[in-house]
Amino acid sequence: MKPKNPVILCNDGFTMSVQGNRNAYCQPRNDEGPYSHVECGFPSSKPSTSALREYAEDLYGKDEIDCNFTDTVYGYVPVGIVLDEFARHGGIKSGKMPE
């Protein structure tokens, strides 16, 4: 099995897990990549973009006010949306995106 990617740390301290493997909510759903969509999870704070927040698993059946954005998974998120979120947090300091 493919090892998990380390949590990504941004330059402003924001962190989030980003995974791509056969057990993750990603496309393609395998251990090879390259990935067009990835699984994100457990950000350290509410994502700054509504584009990413729309993928929150905890949001289903709720409005955005009731959603716990930091204790949920974000499935099948387009890579561009994830990279935009990291750019808004000053870029990636450590960790890496799935390849």
C-alpha atoms as a printed R data frame, in Angstrom:
   type eleno elety resid chain resno       x      y       z
1  ATOM     1    CA   MET     A     1   0.000  0.000   0.000
2  ATOM     2    CA   LYS     A     2   1.155  3.517  -0.789
3  ATOM     3    CA   PRO     A     3   2.279  5.451   2.334
4  ATOM     4    CA   LYS     A     4   0.240  8.480   3.390
5  ATOM     5    CA   ASN     A     5   1.531 11.924   2.528
6  ATOM     6    CA   PRO     A     6   2.691 14.041   5.460
7  ATOM     7    CA   VAL     A     7   0.374 16.834   6.555
8  ATOM     8    CA   ILE     A     8   0.971 20.026   4.596
9  ATOM     9    CA   LEU     A     9   2.077 23.045   6.622
10 ATOM    10    CA   CYS     A    10   1.667 26.471   5.051
11 ATOM    11    CA   ASN     A    11   3.804 29.528   5.720
12 ATOM    12    CA   ASP     A    12   1.105 31.108   7.921
13 ATOM    13    CA   GLY     A    13   0.693 27.968  10.076
14 ATOM    14    CA   PHE     A    14  -2.380 26.515   8.334
15 ATOM    15    CA   THR     A    15  -2.242 22.705   8.069
16 ATOM    16    CA   MET     A    16  -4.255 20.136   6.131
17 ATOM    17    CA   SER     A    17  -3.888 16.512   5.101
18 ATOM    18    CA   VAL     A    18  -3.995 15.879   1.339
19 ATOM    19    CA   GLN     A    19  -4.081 12.287   0.090
20 ATOM    20    CA   GLY     A    20  -4.221 10.407  -3.168
21 ATOM    21    CA   ASN     A    21  -4.284  6.599  -3.122
22 ATOM    22    CA   ARG     A    22  -6.589  3.673  -3.773
23 ATOM    23    CA   ASN     A    23  -8.287  4.139  -0.391
24 ATOM    24    CA   ALA     A    24  -8.789  7.905  -0.678
25 ATOM    25    CA   TYR     A    25 -11.591  9.948  -2.233
26 ATOM    26    CA   CYS     A    26  -9.495 10.924  -5.260
27 ATOM    27    CA   GLN     A    27  -9.326 10.583  -9.045
28 ATOM    28    CA   PRO     A    28  -7.923  8.342 -10.255
29 ATOM    29    CA   ARG     A    29  -8.645  6.092  -7.336
30 ATOM    30    CA   ASN     A    30  -5.392  4.156  -7.389
31 ATOM    31    CA   ASP     A    31  -1.821  4.338  -6.088
32 ATOM    32    CA   GLU     A    32  -0.345  5.670  -9.337
33 ATOM    33    CA   GLY     A    33  -1.556  9.205 -10.051
34 ATOM    34    CA   PRO     A    34  -1.192 11.819 -11.336
35 ATOM    35    CA   TYR     A    35  -4.279 12.978  -9.477
36 ATOM    36    CA   SER     A    36  -6.813 15.452 -10.825
37 ATOM    37    CA   HIS     A    37  -8.865 15.300  -7.600
38 ATOM    38    CA   VAL     A    38  -7.602 14.579  -4.077
39 ATOM    39    CA   GLU     A    39  -8.914 13.910  -0.587
40 ATOM    40    CA   CYS     A    40  -8.299 16.636   1.980
41 ATOM    41    CA   GLY     A    41  -8.966 16.427   5.660
42 ATOM    42    CA   PHE     A    42  -8.917 18.056   9.028
43 ATOM    43    CA   PRO     A    43  -7.691 21.567   8.203
44 ATOM    44    CA   SER     A    44  -6.406 23.537  11.180
45 ATOM    45    CA   SER     A    45  -8.946 26.303  10.520
46 ATOM    46    CA   LYS     A    46 -11.998 26.917   8.348
47 ATOM    47    CA   PRO     A    47 -10.845 26.980   4.702
48 ATOM    48    CA   SER     A    48 -10.648 30.506   3.361
49 ATOM    49    CA   THR     A    49 -12.306 29.688   0.046
50 ATOM    50    CA   SER     A    50 -15.945 28.731  -0.372
51 ATOM    51    CA   ALA     A    51 -14.803 26.581  -3.307
52 ATOM    52    CA   LEU     A    52 -13.041 24.204  -0.905
53 ATOM    53    CA   ARG     A    53 -15.698 24.460   1.817
54 ATOM    54    CA   GLU     A    54 -18.309 23.103  -0.627
55 ATOM    55    CA   TYR     A    55 -16.534 19.712  -0.556
56 ATOM    56    CA   ALA     A    56 -16.784 19.293   3.242
57 ATOM    57    CA   GLU     A    57 -18.331 15.946   4.090
58 ATOM    58    CA   ASP     A    58 -19.824 17.398   7.275
59 ATOM    59    CA   LEU     A    59 -21.720 20.009   5.224
60 ATOM    60    CA   TYR     A    60 -24.187 17.527   3.703
61 ATOM    61    CA   GLY     A    61 -27.670 18.278   4.949
62 ATOM    62    CA   LYS     A    62 -26.559 21.356   6.895
63 ATOM    63    CA   ASP     A    63 -25.977 24.983   6.198
64 ATOM    64    CA   GLU     A    64 -22.461 26.392   6.382
65 ATOM    65    CA   ILE     A    65 -23.035 27.881   9.849
66 ATOM    66    CA   ASP     A    66 -23.570 24.441  11.413
67 ATOM    67    CA   CYS     A    67 -20.650 22.738   9.661
68 ATOM    68    CA   ASN     A    68 -17.496 21.825  11.572
69 ATOM    69    CA   PHE     A    69 -14.963 22.548   8.829
70 ATOM    70    CA   THR     A    70 -11.933 21.428  10.831
71 ATOM    71    CA   ASP     A    71 -13.140 17.970  11.836
72 ATOM    72    CA   THR     A    72 -14.194 16.553   8.482
73 ATOM    73    CA   VAL     A    73 -12.981 15.141   5.180
74 ATOM    74    CA   TYR     A    74 -13.202 16.850   1.795
75 ATOM    75    CA   GLY     A    75 -13.582 14.276  -0.975
76 ATOM    76    CA   TYR     A    76 -12.776 14.507  -4.687
77 ATOM    77    CA   VAL     A    77 -11.472 18.094  -4.510
78 ATOM    78    CA   PRO     A    78  -9.933 19.391  -7.764
79 ATOM    79    CA   VAL     A    79  -6.191 19.938  -7.288
80 ATOM    80    CA   GLY     A    80  -6.476 23.567  -8.447
81 ATOM    81    CA   ILE     A    81  -8.835 24.401  -5.571
82 ATOM    82    CA   VAL     A    82  -6.420 22.857  -3.057
83 ATOM    83    CA   LEU     A    83  -3.437 24.741  -4.494
84 ATOM    84    CA   ASP     A    84  -5.432 27.992  -4.381
85 ATOM    85    CA   GLU     A    85  -6.187 27.419  -0.694
86 ATOM    86    CA   PHE     A    86  -2.501 26.879   0.052
87 ATOM    87    CA   ALA     A    87  -1.558 30.001  -1.913
88 ATOM    88    CA   ARG     A    88  -3.968 32.023   0.261
89 ATOM    89    CA   HIS     A    89  -2.009 30.771   3.276
90 ATOM    90    CA   GLY     A    90   1.369 31.888   1.931
91 ATOM    91    CA   GLY     A    91   2.251 28.692   0.100
92 ATOM    92    CA   ILE     A    92   3.498 25.303   1.240
93 ATOM    93    CA   LYS     A    93   6.266 25.346   3.842
94 ATOM    94    CA   SER     A    94   6.508 21.582   4.354
95 ATOM    95    CA   GLY     A    95   4.701 18.423   3.304
96 ATOM    96    CA   LYS     A    96   3.712 17.564  -0.226
97 ATOM    97    CA   MET     A    97   0.824 17.026  -2.552
98 ATOM    98    CA   PRO     A    98   0.112 13.476  -3.812
99 ATOM    99    CA   GLU     A    99   1.927 12.632  -7.017
